[in-house]
């Protein structure tokens, strides 16, 4: 079967137009699906996971500050918890510290108790175990109980 030249050109023109219309639609489908999957994975990674921890400050004279069931971000440290609780309106207390590049936070004063006063320094325990790292490096886990 032999097509005459005008019909042949019209058929080729329809094929070319069809490809130009169909190809972008096809690519748009793949792009949008891969973009949606990528963006939903990114959103899951950006989602902040919260944990709860307790903080008790024992002044050693019968007075305590209890900062219980505090929500902190996963990966936050004992120092973050202490700082957050000092800024909490319910349990507000003064906190003085120095930050050392290699050693992290050094607690100088909590409330009216100065570190080093009467030969006593601020120390902390987590879940009844003495911490072997500084407060800036001890990452909290859900349900931790910190006592200073």
PyMOL commands that set and color helices and strands:
alter all, ss='L'
color gray80, all
select helices_A, chain A and resi 5-46+78-87+117-119
alter helices_A, ss='H'
color red, helices_A
select strands_A, chain A and resi 50-58+64-73+95-100+104-110+113-114+125-126+129-130+145-147
alter strands_A, ss='S'
color yellow, strands_A
deselect
rebuild
show_as cartoon
